Structure formats: structure tokens, C-alpha cells
Amino acid sequence: MTEAPVLVIGAGVQGLTCGVVLAEAGMRVRVRTAERSRGTTSAVAGAMWSPPMADPPGKTQYWATLSHAEFTALARDPDTGVHLCEGRIASRTRLGEAPEAKLIPDLRHCGPDDLPEGFAEGIRGTVPLIDMPRYLDHLVARFREAGGEIQRSAVRSLAEAVDESSTVVNCSGVGAHELVGDPGVYPVYGQLAVVRNPGVEEYFMEITGAGELISVMPHGDRLLLGGVKYPHDWGPGPRAKVREGILRRCAAFDPRLGDVEVIEDLAGLRPGRQAVRVQLERYSGARVVHDYGHGGNGVALSWGCAYEVADLLADGGSA
Ligand SMILES: Cc1cc2nc3c(=O)[nH]c(=O)nc-3n(C[C@H](O)[C@H](O)[C@H](O)COP(=O)(O)OP(=O)(O)OC[C@H]3O[C@@H](n4cnc5c(N)ncnc54)[C@H](O)[C@@H]3O)c2cc1C
């Protein structure tokens, strides 16, 4: 009897990147997803590779490093949706230590003249910026080209998943709260305004523990303005009041953003968790590798996590 394909749950950035890594390594892979990839949280992300400052620290540094190399290589082909962009990451208080910042080739600290009003510390440098809808399309095409199959259907339980395949990769994002009953997974509501770009070429990202922040991500004619981080808020969105706040903060930050045409509002649930979970579990005789709980760093960690998933499957023996 032919063995069933590896079953990946989820077609966000984690599920698709795992799918690509496993299929390109020669495995038969099926992705099952409740939503099409353009309907996931991943499609809403800004998105930038930035030093993650997430737990577990040693692991996330390693995953961020691998992902940085992949995104830098992908940026050579504009059709992937990835490009390299200069800009600033700044804080109104202290920026904190992020060892992976050293991967930014032209990294320098912002002098007082290079900091927006009210900001205390910042760094300037070039990082990969990822236009998520286009990038997810690129991953889908690459996955299919490697022989992967995508099926639009929700998985009701892990028991159902392991009935279908003896090797399961769980990339269900905030859906892991229900799918695996992980009480540590919670939503962190986010919202962005997509506006016609009035000529902004640099990114800006505010680091803060507060719920409201400023983020500016240029993708050619489209400019993504943010944002909010509301833990334990399941939505729904987008909300007019949040949009108003975003536009107000961004206009105060850069006068060019004072009168912009809003094309679209985007909202999504970051999969919050105290630490990212990439772990092999034996479940009813099957191998289940979990890969979820990336919070606001799921894109920046995606390639490193997918390689770790592949390593766990290679080291984990047969079911
Ligand atoms: C406004 C905003 C800005 C962000 N900016 C950045 C950024 O700049 N950089 C960065 O690195 N990250 C950023 N993030 C975070 C990033 O988007 C997430 O960490 C990442 O998308 C998580 O990816 P994922 O694949 O784990 O989850 P998701 O994209 O949520 O995908 C989960 C998948 O699992 C499927 N699923 C769930 N349950 C089931 C089930 N029972 N059966 C079948 N399928 C199921 C869903 O349908 C979906 O396909 C941002 C997020 C937001 C909201």
C-alpha cells in the first residue's frame, strides 16, 4: 500500500513554507487549510524581516538568521514579492538588545536628527520587506511545482489528521488554540490601512509594549500603514475607529501621509504564545510536528522554522 502524503495543516506562511521545504526535499505533501492563503493572517502582515526578540531566544535567533538568508536571496527576483528596503526601527523608550540586528549589513544607530519627534532610540538599515499576498502566491506556485497538493477543508481534530496521514505538520496559527487545545495560544488583533503610496520609499517600525504603534511599509504603489496589537481580542475587524487612529498617528509622523487614499483595510489575528512551539509529538502512533505560536514574527521566522520541522521529521524516525 502506498503511504499517504505528509499532511500539513494550514496555508499561511508557516504551512506553505513547510510545504515547499518538504516537497522540494522529495516528499509527497498535502496541505489542508480552512481558508485560502490570501485569507489568512499571513496575507495581512506588513511584512518585514526584523530581529524577532521572541522566545525561545536561542532558537528564534537561529530561525531568524536562516530566514534572513532566504529572504535576501529571494529579493533577487522581484516576482517573489520580496525586496530589500532601507528604513528605521525605533522606540520612544529603549530599543532593547536584538543580537540578529547584526545581520543587517548597513546597520547604524540613528542620531538625534534621524529620529522622529518623541522617539528616544533607533536603528537604520536595509532589511527584506515582503509583499505578503504576492509572496504567498509565489509559495503556492513553488509548492505546486514541487508536486504539492492543496485542499480547502478544515481539520476537525488531531485524531482526524492522523487518520489521514501518519506524518502531520501542524501550522494552524491561532487555530491551534482549538485544534490541539493549547490554552497558551491567544489572538493578538492587528489592523493595517493599505493606502496609495504618495512617494514613501523607506520603512518605519515602532517598537513598543503599547497597543497602538506606527508602522509604514512601502510596496511600490501600495503603502501599508499600521497598526495595533490587541491581545486576547478575537475580532472581528477591520474597524473604522482603528483605521482613524492609524491614519492620525501616521499623519503626525510623516506629513505626506496626511491626505492619503485608503484602498483597503486589513485585519488579522497574530498567533500569540509565550514561546514559539516547534516540536515533535507522538500522537496515536503518528508523528505530529507542531509549528505555531509565532506572534508578530511568523514571516521573519518562517524559513528557519520550516527547516527545523524538516530536521525533526528526518531525526524522528518512523511512526
Ligand atoms: C497587522 C499584522 C502585521 C504583521 N507584521 C508582521 C511582520 O512585519 N513580520 C512578521 O514576521 N510577522 C508579522 N505579523 C505576524 C504574522 O502575520 C504571523 O506570525 C504569521 O502570519 C503566522 O503564520 P501562520 O502560518 O502560523 O498562521 P496563519 O497565517 O494564521 O495561517 C494559519 C493557517 O491554518 C489554517 N487553519 C487553522 N485551523 C485549521 C483547521 N482546524 N483546519 C484546517 N486549517 C486550519 C488557517 O486556515 C490558515 O491557513 C503580522 C501580523 C499582523 C496581523
The ligand as a Tripos MOL2 file, in Angstrom:
@<TRIPOS>MOLECULE
LIG
   53    58     1     0     0
SMALL
NO_CHARGES

@<TRIPOS>ATOM
      1 C1         -1.0900   43.5350   11.1570 C.3       1 LIG1
      2 C2         -0.0450   42.4670   11.2210 C.ar      1 LIG1
      3 C3          1.2700   42.7630   10.8610 C.ar      1 LIG1
      4 C4          2.2650   41.7890   10.9290 C.ar      1 LIG1
      5 N1          3.5310   42.1060   10.5380 N.ar      1 LIG1
      6 C5          4.4910   41.1540   10.5720 C.ar      1 LIG1
      7 C6          5.8040   41.4450   10.1220 C.ar      1 LIG1
      8 O1          6.1130   42.5600    9.6880 O.2       1 LIG1
      9 N2          6.7530   40.4530   10.2010 N.ar      1 LIG1
     10 C7          6.4530   39.2050   10.6670 C.ar      1 LIG1
     11 O2          7.3400   38.3570   10.7140 O.2       1 LIG1
     12 N3          5.2050   38.9080   11.0910 N.ar      1 LIG1
     13 C8          4.2340   39.8320   11.0620 C.ar      1 LIG1
     14 N4          2.9770   39.5400   11.5020 N.ar      1 LIG1
     15 C9          2.7300   38.2320   12.1260 C.3       1 LIG1
     16 C10         2.4920   37.1580   11.0810 C.3       1 LIG1
     17 O3          1.4790   37.5600   10.2000 O.3       1 LIG1
     18 C11         2.1270   35.8330   11.7660 C.3       1 LIG1
     19 O4          3.0610   35.4880   12.7450 O.3       1 LIG1
     20 C12         2.0720   34.7200   10.7200 C.3       1 LIG1
     21 O5          1.2350   35.0910    9.6430 O.3       1 LIG1
     22 C13         1.6050   33.4100   11.3000 C.3       1 LIG1
     23 O6          1.6030   32.4840   10.2480 O.3       1 LIG1
     24 P1          0.9160   31.0790   10.3720 P.3       1 LIG1
     25 O7          1.1000   30.4010    9.0680 O.co2     1 LIG1
     26 O8          1.3950   30.4060   11.6090 O.co2     1 LIG1
     27 O9         -0.6350   31.4040   10.6590 O.3       1 LIG1
     28 P2         -1.7970   31.8950    9.6970 P.3       1 LIG1
     29 O10        -1.3390   32.7990    8.6400 O.co2     1 LIG1
     30 O11        -2.8800   32.3730   10.6110 O.co2     1 LIG1
     31 O12        -2.2800   30.5720    8.9970 O.3       1 LIG1
     32 C14        -2.9370   29.5560    9.7190 C.3       1 LIG1
     33 C15        -3.4870   28.5470    8.7330 C.3       1 LIG1
     34 O13        -4.0470   27.4500    9.4430 O.3       1 LIG1
     35 C16        -5.3390   27.1800    8.9260 C.3       1 LIG1
     36 N5         -6.1040   26.5050    9.9780 N.ar      1 LIG1
     37 C17        -6.3050   26.8610   11.2600 C.ar      1 LIG1
     38 N6         -7.0310   25.9260   11.8930 N.ar      1 LIG1
     39 C18        -7.3110   24.9630   10.9590 C.ar      1 LIG1
     40 C19        -8.0310   23.7390   10.9800 C.ar      1 LIG1
     41 N7         -8.6340   23.2910   12.0810 N.pl3     1 LIG1
     42 N8         -8.1080   23.0040    9.8270 N.ar      1 LIG1
     43 C20        -7.5040   23.4180    8.6870 C.ar      1 LIG1
     44 N9         -6.8090   24.5800    8.6250 N.ar      1 LIG1
     45 C21        -6.7170   25.3250    9.7430 C.ar      1 LIG1
     46 C22        -5.8720   28.5380    8.5080 C.3       1 LIG1
     47 O14        -6.9520   28.3910    7.6030 O.3       1 LIG1
     48 C23        -4.6010   29.0910    7.8420 C.3       1 LIG1
     49 O15        -4.4850   28.5660    6.5450 O.3       1 LIG1
     50 C24         1.9450   40.4850   11.4000 C.ar      1 LIG1
     51 C25         0.6240   40.1820   11.7250 C.ar      1 LIG1
     52 C26        -0.3600   41.1410   11.6440 C.ar      1 LIG1
     53 C27        -1.7740   40.7890   11.9910 C.3       1 LIG1
@<TRIPOS>BOND
     1     1     2 1
     2     2     3 ar
     3     2    52 ar
     4     3     4 ar
     5     4     5 ar
     6     4    50 ar
     7     5     6 ar
     8     6     7 ar
     9     6    13 1
    10     7     8 2
    11     7     9 ar
    12     9    10 ar
    13    10    11 2
    14    10    12 ar
    15    12    13 ar
    16    13    14 ar
    17    14    15 1
    18    14    50 ar
    19    15    16 1
    20    16    17 1
    21    16    18 1
    22    18    19 1
    23    18    20 1
    24    20    21 1
    25    20    22 1
    26    22    23 1
    27    23    24 1
    28    24    25 2
    29    24    26 1
    30    24    27 1
    31    27    28 1
    32    28    29 2
    33    28    30 1
    34    28    31 1
    35    31    32 1
    36    32    33 1
    37    33    34 1
    38    33    48 1
    39    34    35 1
    40    35    36 1
    41    35    46 1
    42    36    37 ar
    43    36    45 ar
    44    37    38 ar
    45    38    39 ar
    46    39    40 ar
    47    39    45 ar
    48    40    41 1
    49    40    42 ar
    50    42    43 ar
    51    43    44 ar
    52    44    45 ar
    53    46    47 1
    54    46    48 1
    55    48    49 1
    56    50    51 ar
    57    51    52 ar
    58    52    53 1
@<TRIPOS>SUBSTRUCTURE
     1 LIG1         1 GROUP 0 **** ****
